[in-house]
Amino acid sequence: MNAWMLRVQLLLRVLLSGALLAHFWLQGRPGLGGLLALLLFFAYPILLLPNFMALRWINAGTGYLPRWSQLMRAWWREVPVSEQVLSWQLPFAEHAVPDFLPSNAAPRHGVLLVHGFACNRGLWAPWMRRLQAEGHPCMALSLEPLFGSIDHYADPIEAAVQRLNAACGGRPPILVGHSMGGMAIRAWCRRYGAPGRVRRVMTLGTPHGGTLLAQFSPATNARQMRPGSRWLRELAAQEAADFGAQFDCYLSRCDQMVCPAQTAVLPGSKAIELPSIGHLAMVFEPRVLSDLLQHLREADAP
């Protein structure tokens, strides 16, 4: 569903931009038409800029105050990444890289990749290729319903964990969640989690404490991620005091979607700050994938 929505959106962007260019071309002003067509086609990354600028005020007094230079660098990196993800990976690469459960997976630990709000498994295509190239069993999910309750995602995560356990001889997997994907993992832990069922959890820009941006969406899963929501309070109340110890939480003071920045840190977890990087770009930060591969080497060591 998400892939088709984004394909339609991309088609509309192309048609509207082309119509705008044709209109001014016929008026003898192709230069102006070309400029306006480009601005329309790339409207989303351009409109991200105010979000980044607002972080100077949102993160003030939190210990994560970004410099103007950091914000501009993060925005500049987010522009090509957002186009790559929204115009290619999500609409066209959702199933480009299949799950990898080789017959000789038993001596190794697997990896489960969980995407965030309004995305699909195509987000993880580069990760899947790298993991498969190094022989690591891996799976990625497309969570449905797209705008339903986060609790609905616990069942498909459980099914994937069981498949990884079966393929890897019962060895617990490493779970990686981007944005809302980290909250879906916590929902799975609440319903199915037990000591020893997971090797490690890595969350990238996950609003563990909620995010102010969730106030602007009426979707059920967005409402659950609003700061102080009933769902967040109940989830935290049902987690053990040492629950966060199994988490690595990656955050950025330049994350334009999860703010204030400290909400990306689960109490008791290992907090890892990524400098000058936006929300989607975290998935493409080499350090994060490198850390995952290091976890796997340590887990698979004799």
N, C-alpha and C positions, 0 to 999 in steps of 0.2 A: 504493500500500500504506500509506504513512504517513498519508495523508489519511483513509482508512477506519479505521485504528487510532484516530486522534484523534476521529473521529465516534463510534465505539463508546464511547470513554472519556468523551466529553462526555455521551452518552446515559446512561451509568451514573451520572455525577455528578448529573444531573437526577433520575433515578429514585430514587437513594438519598437525596438531599436531600429530595425530595418525600415519600418514605416516612417519613423522620424527622419532618418537619413534621406529617404526618397523624397519626402515632402520638401526639405530644404534644398535638395539637389535640383528639383524641378524649379525652384525659385531662384536658382543661380547662386546659391550660397552653400556649396558642398562642405567647405571647411567648418562652418558653424554647425551644419547638420551632423558631420562626423563627430565633432566634440560633444554635442548633446546626446548623440546615440551612445557614445562610450560612457558618458555619465549615467545614462539610464541603465545600460547593461550592467555596469559595475556599481549600481546604487547601494547594494547591501554593504560591501566593504567600506564604501565611503561613509555611509551612515553609522558605521561602527565607531568612527572617530570620536563623536561626542561621548559615547560610552566610556572610552578610554580616558578622555579628559576628566570625566566626572570622578574618576578614582582618586584624583588629588584631594577631593573633599570627602568621599566615602571612606577612604582608608586613613584619613587624618586622625592622629591620636591613637592609632591601633598598633603602632610599631612596624607597620608595613606601608609607610608613606612612600609612594613612588616618585622619582624625579621626572620632570617633563621629558628629559632625554630618554628615560626608560620607557615611558608611555608611547612616545613617538616610534621608538625602535620596535616595541611590541606590536603596535598597530601596523607598521610596515611589514612585519613578518606575518601577521595574521591575514593580510589582504590576499596574497597568493595561496595560502593554505585554505582559507575559506572558499575560494574559487575552486581549488582542486577537489575539496571534499564535497561541496554542494553542487558543483556542476559536472563532476565525473564519478567520484568514488561511490557516493550514496545512490545517485540515479542509475548508474550503469555497471558498477562493480560489486553490487551486493553479493552475488554468487560467483564472482570471478575466481576466487580462491576457496576451494572446498575445505571442509574440516579434514584434519590429518590424524588418523588413528591407525598407524602401521601395525602389522602383525608382530613386529619385534619391539613394541613399545613397553613391554612389561618391566624392563629394568629402569625406566625413566619416570619422572614426574611430568604430568601434563599441565597445560595452561588453558584457562577459560577466559575469553575476552568478552566484556559486556559494555555495550555502547551507552550513550547518554540520551537525553531528551530529543525527540524528533529525529533520531538518526537510525541507522541500521548497521548490519555487520560489515558492510562495505567500508566503514571507517577504518577497520583493522586490516585491510588488504595488504599494506606494506609489512605489517607485523607478521601476518600469517606466512607471507613468502619467506621472510627471514627465519622464522621459527622452523618452518618445514625444511629449509635449506640446511639447517643445523640438526635436523632429525628429531626435533621436540614435538611430541604429540600435542595438538592444539585444536581448539574449537572456538567459534565465534557465533553469537546469537543475534537474531533480529527480534526484538521484544515487541510483542503485541498483547493487548491493543495499544496503539501508538500513544493515545492520550488517556489511558485508563489508570487505575490505581497501581502504585508501585508494588503492592502486595501481590498483584497478578503475576508478576515476573518471577516469583520464588519457585513456582512449579517448573517452568522451562529451565531455570538454572539448576534445579535439583536433577532433572532428567539428564542434563549435560554432564553434571558432576558424576552421576552414576555411570555414564558411558565412559568417561575418562578413567574412573576407578577400575572399571572392568578391563579396559585396554591396557592400563598401566599396572596391573597386578595388585590393585588395592592401594597403591601409593596415592596420598592426597595431592590434589592439584594446587597450583598457584592461580588465584583469581585476580584479574585486573579489570577495574571499572573506570570508565571515563565519565565525569560529570554525574548525571543521575544513575549511571551504571553502578557506581559505588553504593548508592542508596539501595538499589535493587539487590546487591550482594548482602547488605545488612538485613534487608527483608528476608532473604533466603536464610541467613544465619538465625534469625529469630524463629523461623518455622522449622528448619531442618538442621541447623548447625549443631555440632557436638564436638567435644574435644577430639582432635586428631583428624577431622574431616577436611581440613584445609591446611596446606603447608604455609602459605603467606597470602595476604591480601594487599594489593597495590591500588590506590585510588588517585586519579589524576583530576584535579579541579572538581572534586565532589563536594557539594554543599552539605556537609555533615551537620552544620548548625543552621542550615537554611540560607537562602540568598535573596537579596532585595529585588532582583530581576524577576523572581517568580510572582511578584505582585501584579505583573502586567499580563499574565496569562490566566484564562479561566479553566484550563485543562485540569483534570483531577490530579494528575501526578505533579503538575506545577504548584497547585494549591498545597499539596502535601510538603513541598519544599520551601514554603514561606517561613521566615523566621518565627519561631514560637508556635508553629501550627500544632494542633492536637496530635496529628500523626507523628510528628517528630518527637514530641514530648513522650508519647506512649512508647515509641521505639526505644528511646534512650533509657526510659525507666525499666524496660525489660531486658536490658543488656547487663552482663556482669561487670563488676568494678574493673576487672582486668581485661575486658573485651578488646579495648583498643591496642593492646600490646602486640597483636598479630597483624597490625596494619602499618603500611608505609603510606603516608599521606603527602602527595605532591601538591604544592600550592604556588601561586604567583601573586605578587602585589599588583601585577598588571593584568590580572584575569578580569576581563570585562563582563563575564557572566556570573561568576561566583564572588560575591562581595557582600560585606567586607571580607578581606582576604583570610582572616583567621577562622572564618566559618568552614574552610576547607580542611581543618585539622580536627580529627576525632580525639577526644580526651584519652590520654595514655598512649597514643600512637607515636611513631617516629615521623616528625615533620621534616619535609625536605623542600626547600624553596628553590624554584626555578626562576632566575632573574630575567627580566625584560622579555616576557613571553605571554601571549594571550591564551585564551581558553582552548581553541581547537589546536593551536600550535603545540600544546603540550604533548599531543600524540606523536608529533614529529620531532620532538626533542631527543637527540641521540642518547643523552644520559639515561633517560627512563628505560628505553629498550635495553641498553647496556646493563642497567641494574637488574632487570628481569633475567637476562641471560646469566648474570653472575649468581643470582638466586638459584637458577636451574643447575648451574655447575656445582654449586655447593650441595644442593639437594641430591644430585645424581652421583656425587663422589662416593666411592666405596667406603 
